[in-house]
Amino acid sequence: CAGDAAGRPCSPSSPSSQAAETSMSLRRRGDGSGSVAGRAARKFTLEQLSAATDGFSASNLLGQGGFGRVYRCRLRLDDDDDALTPVAVKQLCRGGAQGSREFVVECAMLMTLRHPNLVSLVGYCAQAQERLLVYELLPRGSLDAHLFLPLPANGDLSAQAQGNGDRPALEWNTRVRIAHGAARALRYLHEAVSPPVIYAT
């Protein structure tokens, strides 16, 4: 899952409701991609998420894309622990054809996915016409912000290759490791999960 200011994924992939309901079990195929652990779906109210983000304030806005806006906040994720955990809340654009039940079923399945190269979906909200997703917060921000440094005003590509202030350009070996990690995550989604999770645009 990769792309916006929340971290790796812009939104969870969207398997069909039929596939999501057939099985929520996960199986391992010797991929060595880390443990797979089920987790109960955590449902938040719109009031909780609105309060945590100060009414979806622009001061908490991390970024936005075609699927919606992403906000930074802190939430209590464990009923037995009062600690507040930093999370990213994605407020999806309204107008989608997916109903509330289908949205909840897919969120419940996606929350069982566990892989070191995937951002974890830790909760959701489906209230009235609002659809929101709660992800673990990646403090370093979006991957693309590190892969693609802004082009210097003078158009000097050699200067861009040296980096930009506090963000040096990634070395080639680092980029290869990132590509390998993304490939492992895709293999996990396609081969180790039942039903498989496939992105669709």
N, C-alpha and C positions, 0 to 999 in steps of 0.2 A: 504494500500500500504506500505510494510516495507522491509528495508534491507541494503542499502549501505551507503557510507560515506556522501551522500547528505542528509540523514535523513531517514525517514521511508521507502519510496518506492524505489526499484531498477529501476523500470520502470512502466508506467501505465499499467493497465490490458488491454487486447486487445479484446474487444467484436467485433463480426463480423461487417463488414461494413453495412450489411443489417440491423442489430439491431441498429446500431448507427444512421442510416438514418430514421428509423421508427419513432423515437421520441426523442427529446432532453428535454422533460419536466421532472420535478421531482415532486414526490408527497410525502407527509408526511403520516405516518401510526401510529402516536402517539408514536414514538420511544424515543422522548425526546432527540434526539441526536444533537440538535442545529438547527440554521436557515439554510435554503437552498436558495441560491441566485444565479441567473444566472449571467454570466459574459461573455462579448464578448471575442472571441479568440484573443489573442495578438500575432501577427506574428513579429518575429525578422528576420533580414537579417543575413547571415553568417558573413558579414563584421562587423556588430554590436557586435555579440557574440565573434568574434575573437579579436576585439579591446578590449572588456571588460575583456577578459581573458589573455590579452597580448600574443595573438597568441597561445592560449591553452598551456601556459607555464607550465612547471613542477612545478614551484613555486606556482602555483594556484591549483595544483591537490589535490583534497580531497581524492580520492580513485578510485578504478576501480573494475569491476566485469565482469561477463559473458556478460552483455549487453553493456558495454562500460565504458568510463571514465567520472568522475565527477569533475567539476572545480568550484571554488569559484570566484565570481565577484560581481560587483555592476552595476545595470541597472536602467534606468529611466522607470518606469512602467506606469506612468500617464502623458498624454500629457499636463495636466493642472498643473502639479507639477514638478519642476526641481529637486526634491530630488532623490538621488540615493538609491536604495533598495538592500541590500545584497541578493543574490540569488545563487542557485546551478544550473549549466548548465551541463546536461548530454549529451555527444556526443555518440550517439548510434553506435554500430559496423556496418560497411557497409555489404552489401550482403543480406539484408533481402528481402523477396519476396513482401513485402507490397509496393504498389505504393504511389506516392505523394498524390493523391486525397484521398485515403483511410486513410492515415496517418493524414491528415488535418481534415477529418471528425471525426475521433476518438479523436483527440486532442480537437476539439471544444466541443465534448460531455463531455470528462473527465474534462474540465475546469469548467463545471457547478457543479461539485461535491463539496460539502461543509460539512465537519464534523470535530469536534475538534480532532479526532484521525486519520485523514488522512492528509498527506502532500499535500498542494495545488499545482496543476499545473497552472502556471501563464502565460506560453507562449510556443512557439515552433518555429522551423525553419525547413523548407523543401526546400532546395536549391541544385540543381544538385543532387549528390548522397548522400548529407549530411542530416541526420535526428538528430535534437537536441531538447531536452526538457528543459524547464526552470521551476525550482521548487522554492518554498520558501526555504530559507536557515535555517536549524536547527542548531543553534550555538553550541549545545552540541554534535553534531555529530551523529554517527550511534547508534541505539539502541543496536545492538549486542555487541558493544564495552563496554557497561555497563553491559549487561547480562553475558557476557563471559570474565572474566579476564584471562590474560595469565597465564599459568601454571608456577610456580617457577622452576628455573633451577634444584633445588634439588628434584623436584617432590613432595614436601610437600603440600598435599591438604589442610591441616589445615591452612597453611600460606596463601594459595589462598583465603580461606574463610574469612580471615581478611581484604582482600582488597589489593590494590597495590598502595602505595604512596598516591597520591592525589585522587585516585579513590577507595573509600571503596566499599566492596561488597554490593550489594543491599539486603536490608532486605526482608524476605519472604513476608510480607504484601505489600511491594512495587511491588514485582514481580506479586502478585495476582492482584493488581490494573492494572498493565500493561496488563496482560492477559485479564482482563475484558474490558479494553479500546479497545483492538484489536478485541474482540468478538463483541463489539458494532459497530465498524467500518465495520466489515464483515456483520453484520445484516443490516446496512444501505445500503451497496452496493447490497446485495442480495434481500432486501425486500422493501426498501424505494425509490429506484431509478427505473425509467422506461425509457428504458429497463434496467434490472438488469445488473450489472457489475460483471463478473465472471473471476477469474484468471485462466489461462491455462498455462501449462508448455510443 
